[in-house]
Structure formats: C-alpha cells, structure tokens
Amino acid sequence: MPLVRAEAFEFVKNWNEHRIRKQKTRPHVTSGLPWFMYEYPEEPAVDCSSVPNPDLVDTLHQEVEAYDLDEYLPAVTLQWCHEKMRSLSFDPATLTAKDVLEEEGMGRRVHGHVFVLLKQEVERHLAVGNNSPTLTLTQTPKGAGSWKPSEKAMTAFHEAQRNEEPAEFRDHMDNVLAESDDENYTSEGQASVDGEEG
C-alpha cells in the first residue's frame, strides 16, 4: 500500500505541475498550470465553497473516528507479511515501485515479484492450517452508511446549476444546504435520508 500511495501522490504532483496548452480548435479549454489556476482563479471562475456547520462535522466525525484510514492490514498480519518479505531477502522499508530485478535482465518490477512470492507464502500458511498467527483482513468500516444528501438538496443543486449565474448559485446552495442540514440530521446526530430516521 505505501507503494500505491507514493505512486498516487507522485501522479497528482506531476499532474498539478504540468502545463495545459492553449488549443486553437478548443477555445473552451483553460490553459495554464493546474495548481496555479486553483490558487489564483481568473474570471469567470467563482469560489463556490461553503463552510459546513462545525457541530454537524463533529457529529459525523464521531461516527468514524475509530477507523484508521491508513490501515490496510491488521497489525499482526502486516507484521507477519513484513517478516516473510525479509526472509525472502526483500526489505519492506526500502522497497520502491521503481526497483527492478536486475539479475533476471528482463526489467521485471521487484514489487510485483514480491507480491507473487508473498501470496504463495500466505497460501502455504493457510493450507497447513497454521493459526499462529491468524491472518485476517481489516474490517470494513460500517459507519457513515447513511451519509447521503436529501433528494430535495440534490434536486435543488441540479436546478441551481442549470439556471443560475455562479455567484447566485453559490448563495442559493448555501441556503439549500443549511436547510438540508436541519432536515436530515436529528439533534442526537443520527443521519437520516429524506426525513426518515437513519
């Protein structure tokens, strides 16, 4: 997972720093550096962000605070995998997505090779009924299942998007979202959808 995250962050960084060229045949395409256009928007761009109700944000956060977004395997399973990788002569702390298996001369990526070997080790561990340690997967988070905008809010959003200028749209959505917050969340912080208790 750290390799996937590193690759994703590198892609985002490269994308945000690349220059979008002007195109004669596509005058509607905005040109420039994505990060700069985001930080310093030019007309007719409008900042349509709004500040959420902090009490509502706190309530929603309490529903999911027990979940670790960075965990992709339970600690025991992850430690076992790291030990197996080291026994196969691969250090999980230094392995990168760009490492290549030099000895093969084929340019095969190390992390793909390690994945196949580790998968075989897991299958062997499970096949012999070895329960020390018991390998498990991270539990799927169960909270936040009712976090959905109301049908009224979505309808208003699409209507406003079609009919209003950007500044009017922003003001209209601030009002709709404020009303939606009041209607969709009870005082106990339980989310509801379209007036039904969640």
Buried (B, 14 or more C-beta within 10 A) or exposed (E): EEBEEEEEEEEEEEEEEEEEEEEEEEEEEEEBBBBEBEEEEEEEEEEEEEEEBEEBEEBBEEBEEEBEEEEBBBEEBBEBBBEBBEEEEBEBEEBEBEBEBEEEEEEEBBBEBBEEBBEEBBEEBEEEEEEEEEBEEBEEEEBEEBBBBBEBBEEBBEEBEEEBEEEEBBBBBBEBBEBBBEBBBEEEEEBBBEEEEE
